[in-house]
Amino acid sequence: MGRDAEEASLPVSSSELEQEEDDDDCYLSDQEDDALEESVLQVLEDEHLEDCHWSSSSVITKESLLLAQREDLRKVIELLGLREHHARTLLIHYRWDVERIFELLDQKGRDRLFSEAGIPLQNANNAGSTSSTEVTCNVCFEDVPPTATSEMDCGHNYCNDCWTEYFIVKINEGQSRRVRCMAPKCNSICDEAVIRKLVIARRPDLAERFERFLLESYIEDNDTVKWCPSIPHCGNAIRVKGDIYCEVECTCGCQFCFNCSLQAHSPCSCIMWELWIKKCRDESETVNWITVNTKPCPKCHKPVEKNGGCNLVACICGQAFCWLCGGATGRDHTWSSISGHSCGRFTDDQTTKTEQARRDLYRYMHYHNRYKAHTDSLKQEAKLKHDIQGKISISENKESKIKDYSWVINGLNRLFRSRRVLSYSYPFAFYMFGDEIFKDEMTPEERELKQNLFEDQQQQLEFNVERLSGFLEKDFQNFTDDEVMDTMKHVINLSNVVDRLCKQMYQCIENDLLYPLRTPHNIAPYKSKGLDRASELNISWDSAEQSSQSTKCSQDEHRSQHVMHNNEYASTILGKRASEFHGSSSDSRARQSHKRERQDANGGGALFDLNVPAEVVDKI
């Protein structure tokens, strides 16, 4: 003990103190070590989640559409040694999925792959006969010279007039991308060069439409390419590689869900958002009020409101019915009873229906009011950008040590993104924990447990979003440097907290709520820095590939004409597509036009677009 006391009382030299200070600099405490390890693991986890939802988008303009289409054509032509129109037929049948074609080639074999797509296994010799003997057309039964007939790759030969009329009908019907041979039970696709040659001689306008349909098939028949739904239409299309359940931004600034072409709506799934829009438009509070306060006529089923004290109600159609039970009756009655009718016995059905309708109304109003409140808040906060830029300009010009105010813009963009997530979380909760979609997917106990878990995270996010909004609305241009530093610390800290809470909410939705369900529901992943802006599509072929492609094209006598026509039409087709965007003869285009009705919402009014473009990259 004495020796220990002596050692403790010995003076410590300056060199030893410096050594201890060096040791403190080199080693972290247990708490700091744990915090560093946790932060590193969190970064690795975030990178892993981003890899799981990997996707990249590119913009296809009218200049790059032909190049994008010919890139896929070149891959198939080089692999299978096909002529160009056969390669296009194969790609259209398999929706321009080159990788799937390569997979099915190994699984099904070449012959089955071709026959299912409508490509003849053996090309017929359609070079034309030099004989002068007339040929009888099996459609019109006219005798025509061989030069007035055309033979397809499948071997069927008819007169040019019959072929032309047939092609005109198919083009007018919008089926020009896959025109089958008109021979009975023949599934082969007609040569597009022959179609072009015959139609252009009689109807040049239809030939132009045929070219446009062929060019647009890369978008209309492609699961990885969709038109930008901007209004008015910008003329661009977006191609996505990777996960198609994503939200993208076109170069025109339009942000939309790639899967359904509606406005970006994550964390709602596409089904949830479509149902929510319909409910806001068709099943508003007025409709629910009618359900609660009126009863349907048993004859014409129109809603009837009671405007007096008598329980015998008469509809405008003339039908009388009992207000208590809704049953049809006669008109003979007294103040106490209706002749020939008695419903005094208690039945739980009507009471239960009324109470259920009332609960549904209150539940819808709860979620819709909060969704609308955050939507209105985002409208007001969107006006902050101009005010904040003015405040930043004043702060930078005054005498202050603080010159960097990028944290304000970063915090504002974080507020926009988190407010959008918070707003869409209420329609998600409405359907996730209701009976419209997942009625039989969860037990009441599981639904209550999951709802409490989600609402706790939603409440934390809402609390911190409001705090962040409050700090950003402060007049920091009048603050001292210390007050500005304090505000900056809070804004940066809250931005990080809000970002982390958004990530946790998405992980809860994907892993705890949607993943255990039997019905698959996918949502677009959360993007910490906002939606990825689609890049310009850049396709370049080297000289060797160009020469190889030109060699292959020379094998087809009509190939060079087809390339020339495509080059002429490619520069004008997408321009015309913008004016014809809302109307077309094809079914797929009609479906897309229906999906583009994204402005209709609450009571028929304009649905506010919550997607504020992030013009400044988030540096937090």
Disulfide bonds with the S-S distance in Angstrom:
none
